[in-house]
């Protein structure tokens, strides 16, 4: 166990440092080559580097491979890695070519194939207060692809404020890691990978937090959602995933009212506080209407909401689920 702990520390360090130094490089290159976007929630609408998801990808891949070497033969990690990489590639293509909404919504289904193949022989989900339910072939052809599609696409909806998505990702991965470390088998391995990847997210958050030096881009939001979804699916933590994504379900409803044309940005006062004086299109607008908040305060409130659901998810997944 002592040797394994050393390996785990090394994997965490590789993931963190890989993303940290890659983020610095992406900021420099993106600014130089014109891959930038305006920070809408700032009075000066400054230009900020885009494509930060590339740096997250570097740390995630490097940490995953380091962990695979330490754990020897573990099929769960390649399955998670491949599914997440496929969706990350979709996000990169979307950043460059602006893929149609219909394709963005359904292409992740193909990326679920590795997870479905890994899950062969296991089609049972333990539902709180109900018990074990065997979904049979429906598990492989509907539940796994559906869950990965939802988690990757939903994560892209609740974004637009400095540090919001990456901070939510840190909270969600921390929850999955805590659940996994209390468990055994695939759930335990998924939890370890969640812990390692958490530090890649943390490294990116250092640059993405208010005032942001880099945005994740679609490659970042899709990738973060896919990583969280793939880890939860491969680790059979469906109850935790469902609860962690409750704020995103609310966001989906709010965006659906606008036929998915709504935004998460706010309107900026001269003192830097954000407001929204129309019908809310996003959870961010709901928070803005509660008071005079600056951008980082709106983000902190949403993080706090996520922590509540993360706590419930941990309790249910570790005490109620069999």
C-alpha positions as CSV (number, residue, x, y, z in Angstrom):
1,X,0.0,0.0,0.0
2,X,2.9,2.4,0.7
3,X,4.2,1.8,-2.8
4,X,0.8,2.5,-4.2
5,X,0.4,5.7,-2.3
6,X,3.7,6.9,-3.8
7,X,2.3,6.0,-7.3
8,X,-0.9,7.9,-6.5
9,X,1.0,11.0,-5.4
10,X,3.1,10.8,-8.6
11,X,-0.1,10.5,-10.7
12,X,-1.6,13.5,-9.0
13,X,1.5,15.5,-9.4
14,X,1.7,14.6,-13.1
15,X,-1.9,15.6,-13.7
16,X,-1.6,18.9,-11.8
17,X,1.8,20.0,-13.3
18,X,0.7,18.8,-16.8
19,X,-2.3,21.1,-16.8
20,X,-0.6,23.9,-15.0
21,X,2.3,24.3,-17.4
22,X,0.1,23.5,-20.4
23,X,-2.3,26.2,-19.4
24,X,0.5,28.8,-19.3
25,X,1.5,27.7,-22.8
26,X,-2.0,27.8,-24.2
27,X,-2.6,31.3,-22.8
28,X,0.6,32.5,-24.6
29,X,-0.1,30.8,-27.9
30,X,-3.9,31.6,-27.9
31,X,-3.3,35.3,-27.4
32,X,-0.5,35.3,-30.0
33,X,-2.6,33.5,-32.6
34,X,-5.9,35.2,-32.0
35,X,-7.8,32.4,-30.3
36,X,-9.5,34.8,-27.8
37,X,-12.9,35.7,-26.6
38,X,-14.4,38.8,-24.9
39,X,-15.0,38.6,-21.2
40,X,-18.6,39.8,-21.4
41,X,-19.0,40.1,-17.6
42,X,-16.3,42.8,-17.3
43,X,-16.9,46.5,-17.9
44,X,-14.0,46.7,-20.3
45,X,-14.9,43.4,-22.1
46,X,-11.2,42.4,-22.2
47,X,-9.9,39.8,-24.6
48,X,-9.1,36.4,-22.9
49,X,-7.4,33.4,-24.2
50,X,-9.6,30.5,-25.4
51,X,-9.1,26.7,-25.8
52,X,-8.2,26.1,-22.2
53,X,-9.6,22.6,-22.5
54,X,-6.5,21.6,-24.3
55,X,-4.5,22.0,-21.0
56,X,-7.1,20.0,-19.1
57,X,-6.8,17.3,-21.6
58,X,-3.0,17.1,-21.2
59,X,-3.2,16.7,-17.4
60,X,-6.0,14.2,-17.6
61,X,-4.3,12.0,-20.2
62,X,-0.9,12.3,-18.4
63,X,-2.4,11.5,-15.0
64,X,-4.5,8.6,-16.4
65,X,-1.5,6.9,-18.1
66,X,0.6,7.3,-15.0
67,X,-2.2,5.7,-13.0
68,X,-2.6,2.9,-15.6
69,X,1.1,2.1,-15.2
70,X,0.8,2.0,-11.4
71,X,-2.3,-0.2,-11.4
72,X,-1.1,-2.5,-14.1
73,X,-4.1,-4.1,-15.9
74,X,-7.3,-2.0,-15.3
75,X,-9.7,-1.9,-18.3
76,X,-11.8,0.8,-16.6
77,X,-9.3,3.6,-17.1
78,X,-8.8,3.1,-20.9
79,X,-12.6,3.0,-21.3
80,X,-13.0,6.3,-19.5
81,X,-10.0,7.8,-21.3
82,X,-11.2,6.9,-24.8
83,X,-14.8,8.0,-24.2
84,X,-13.7,11.4,-22.8
85,X,-11.1,11.9,-25.5
86,X,-13.7,11.3,-28.3
87,X,-16.0,14.0,-26.7
88,X,-13.0,16.3,-26.1
89,X,-12.2,16.0,-29.8
90,X,-15.8,16.9,-30.6
91,X,-15.5,20.0,-28.5
92,X,-12.3,21.1,-30.3
93,X,-13.9,20.6,-33.7
94,X,-16.8,22.7,-32.4
95,X,-14.5,25.5,-31.3
96,X,-12.9,25.6,-34.7
97,X,-15.8,24.8,-37.1
98,X,-18.9,25.7,-35.0
99,X,-20.6,22.3,-35.4
100,X,-24.4,22.3,-35.7
101,X,-26.4,22.0,-32.5
102,X,-28.0,18.7,-33.6
103,X,-24.6,17.1,-34.1
104,X,-23.3,18.4,-30.8
105,X,-26.3,16.9,-29.0
106,X,-26.0,13.4,-30.5
107,X,-22.4,12.7,-31.4
108,X,-21.5,11.8,-27.8
109,X,-23.6,8.7,-28.2
110,X,-20.8,7.2,-30.3
111,X,-18.3,8.0,-27.7
112,X,-20.2,5.8,-25.2
113,X,-19.2,2.6,-27.0
114,X,-16.0,2.0,-24.9
115,X,-18.0,2.4,-21.7
116,X,-20.7,0.1,-22.9
117,X,-18.2,-2.6,-23.9
118,X,-16.5,-2.2,-20.5
119,X,-19.8,-2.7,-18.8
120,X,-20.8,-5.9,-20.5
121,X,-22.0,-8.4,-17.9
122,X,-23.1,-5.6,-15.5
123,X,-26.5,-4.2,-16.3
124,X,-27.8,-3.7,-12.7
125,X,-28.4,-0.3,-11.1
126,X,-29.1,0.1,-7.4
127,X,-31.8,2.7,-7.1
128,X,-32.2,4.4,-3.7
129,X,-35.2,3.1,-1.6
130,X,-36.1,0.7,-4.5
131,X,-33.1,-1.7,-4.7
132,X,-31.4,-3.5,-7.5
133,X,-32.9,-3.2,-11.0
134,X,-31.5,-5.2,-13.9
135,X,-32.0,-3.2,-17.1
136,X,-30.5,-5.9,-19.4
137,X,-29.6,-4.8,-22.9
138,X,-31.3,-1.4,-22.3
139,X,-28.4,-0.6,-20.0
140,X,-25.8,-0.8,-22.8
141,X,-27.8,0.7,-25.7
142,X,-29.7,3.4,-23.9
143,X,-28.7,4.1,-20.3
144,X,-24.9,4.4,-20.8
145,X,-25.0,6.4,-24.1
146,X,-27.8,8.5,-22.7
147,X,-26.0,9.3,-19.4
148,X,-22.7,10.2,-21.2
149,X,-24.6,12.4,-23.7
150,X,-26.5,14.2,-21.0
151,X,-23.5,14.8,-18.7
152,X,-21.3,16.2,-21.5
153,X,-23.9,18.4,-23.1
154,X,-25.4,19.7,-19.8
155,X,-22.0,20.8,-18.6
156,X,-21.7,23.1,-21.6
157,X,-25.0,24.9,-20.6
158,X,-24.1,26.3,-17.2
159,X,-21.0,28.3,-18.1
160,X,-20.0,31.9,-19.0
161,X,-18.7,33.2,-15.7
162,X,-15.1,33.0,-14.6
163,X,-14.3,29.8,-12.8
164,X,-17.9,28.5,-12.8
165,X,-17.5,25.3,-14.8
166,X,-14.1,24.3,-13.6
167,X,-15.1,25.0,-10.0
168,X,-18.2,22.9,-10.4
169,X,-16.1,20.2,-11.9
170,X,-13.7,20.2,-8.9
171,X,-16.7,19.8,-6.5
172,X,-18.2,16.9,-8.6
173,X,-14.9,15.0,-9.0
174,X,-14.2,15.4,-5.3
175,X,-17.5,13.8,-4.5
176,X,-16.9,10.9,-6.9
177,X,-13.4,10.5,-5.5
178,X,-14.7,10.4,-1.9
179,X,-17.4,7.8,-2.9
180,X,-14.9,5.7,-4.8
181,X,-12.3,5.7,-2.1
182,X,-14.9,4.2,0.4
183,X,-15.8,1.5,-2.1
184,X,-14.1,-1.5,-3.8
185,X,-13.8,-2.9,-7.3
186,X,-14.5,-0.7,-10.4
187,X,-16.0,2.0,-8.1
188,X,-12.8,2.3,-6.2
189,X,-10.6,2.5,-9.4
190,X,-13.0,5.2,-10.8
191,X,-12.7,7.1,-7.5
192,X,-8.9,7.1,-7.7
193,X,-9.0,8.4,-11.3
194,X,-11.5,11.1,-10.1
195,X,-9.0,12.1,-7.4
196,X,-6.1,12.3,-9.9
197,X,-8.2,14.2,-12.5
198,X,-9.5,16.6,-9.8
199,X,-6.0,18.1,-9.5
200,X,-5.9,18.7,-13.3
201,X,-9.1,20.6,-12.9
202,X,-7.7,22.5,-9.9
203,X,-4.6,23.5,-11.9
204,X,-6.8,25.0,-14.6
205,X,-9.1,26.7,-12.0
206,X,-6.0,28.7,-10.9
207,X,-6.0,30.4,-14.2
208,X,-9.8,30.3,-14.9
209,X,-11.0,31.8,-11.7
210,X,-11.9,35.5,-11.4
211,X,-10.4,37.4,-13.1
212,X,-9.9,34.7,-15.7
213,X,-6.7,34.6,-17.8
214,X,-8.2,31.8,-20.0
215,X,-11.6,30.3,-20.9
216,X,-12.1,26.5,-21.3
217,X,-13.8,26.8,-24.7
218,X,-16.2,24.1,-25.9
219,X,-13.3,21.6,-25.8
220,X,-13.1,22.3,-22.1
221,X,-16.7,22.2,-21.1
222,X,-17.5,19.1,-23.2
223,X,-14.4,17.4,-21.9
224,X,-15.0,18.2,-18.2
225,X,-18.6,16.9,-18.5
226,X,-17.5,13.8,-20.3
227,X,-14.8,13.0,-17.8
228,X,-17.2,13.4,-14.9
229,X,-19.9,11.4,-16.7
230,X,-17.5,8.6,-17.8
231,X,-16.1,8.2,-14.3
232,X,-19.5,8.1,-12.7
233,X,-20.8,5.6,-15.3
234,X,-17.8,3.3,-15.2
235,X,-17.8,3.4,-11.4
236,X,-21.5,2.6,-11.3
237,X,-22.2,5.8,-9.3
238,X,-25.4,6.7,-11.1
239,X,-27.2,8.0,-8.1
240,X,-24.4,10.4,-7.3
241,X,-24.3,11.6,-11.0
242,X,-28.0,12.2,-11.0
243,X,-27.8,14.4,-7.8
244,X,-24.6,16.2,-8.9
245,X,-26.4,17.2,-12.1
246,X,-29.6,18.6,-10.5
247,X,-28.4,22.3,-11.0
248,X,-27.9,21.4,-14.7
249,X,-31.4,19.9,-15.0
250,X,-32.7,23.3,-13.7
251,X,-30.4,25.0,-16.2
252,X,-31.8,22.8,-19.0
253,X,-35.4,23.8,-18.1
254,X,-34.5,27.5,-18.1
255,X,-32.7,27.3,-21.4
256,X,-35.5,25.2,-22.9
257,X,-37.9,28.0,-22.3
258,X,-35.8,30.1,-24.7
259,X,-35.4,27.3,-27.2
260,X,-31.8,27.0,-26.1
261,X,-31.0,30.5,-27.3
262,X,-30.6,31.9,-23.8
263,X,-27.3,33.1,-22.3
264,X,-25.7,32.8,-18.9
265,X,-23.9,36.1,-19.0
266,X,-25.2,39.1,-17.0
267,X,-25.4,42.8,-17.6
268,X,-22.6,44.8,-16.0
269,X,-23.0,47.9,-13.9
270,X,-20.2,50.5,-13.6
271,X,-19.2,49.2,-10.2
272,X,-18.6,45.7,-11.7
273,X,-21.7,44.1,-10.2
274,X,-23.9,41.9,-12.4
275,X,-27.7,42.2,-12.9
276,X,-30.5,40.7,-15.0
277,X,-33.7,42.6,-15.4
278,X,-35.5,40.2,-17.7
279,X,-37.0,36.7,-17.4
280,X,-34.1,34.4,-16.2
281,X,-32.5,32.4,-18.9
282,X,-30.1,30.7,-16.5
283,X,-29.4,29.9,-12.9
284,X,-26.8,32.6,-13.0
285,X,-29.6,35.1,-13.7
286,X,-31.6,33.7,-10.8
287,X,-28.7,34.4,-8.4
288,X,-28.1,37.9,-10.0
289,X,-31.7,38.8,-9.2
290,X,-31.2,38.1,-5.5
291,X,-28.9,41.0,-4.9
292,X,-26.0,43.2,-6.1
293,X,-23.3,40.5,-6.7
294,X,-20.0,40.7,-8.4
295,X,-19.1,37.9,-10.8
296,X,-17.1,35.9,-8.4
297,X,-19.9,36.2,-5.8
298,X,-22.5,34.7,-8.2
299,X,-20.0,31.9,-8.9
300,X,-19.5,31.3,-5.2
301,X,-23.3,31.0,-4.6
302,X,-23.6,28.4,-7.4
303,X,-20.6,26.5,-6.0
304,X,-22.4,26.5,-2.7
305,X,-25.6,25.1,-4.2
306,X,-23.5,22.3,-5.9
307,X,-21.8,21.5,-2.6
308,X,-25.3,20.9,-1.1
309,X,-26.2,18.4,-3.8
310,X,-22.7,16.9,-3.6
311,X,-23.2,16.2,0.1
312,X,-26.5,14.5,-0.5
313,X,-25.0,12.5,-3.4
314,X,-22.2,11.2,-1.1
315,X,-24.6,10.3,1.7
316,X,-27.0,8.4,-0.6
317,X,-24.4,6.7,-2.7
318,X,-22.4,5.5,0.4
319,X,-25.2,4.7,2.8
320,X,-28.3,3.8,0.9
321,X,-27.0,2.2,-2.3
322,X,-26.2,-1.5,-1.9
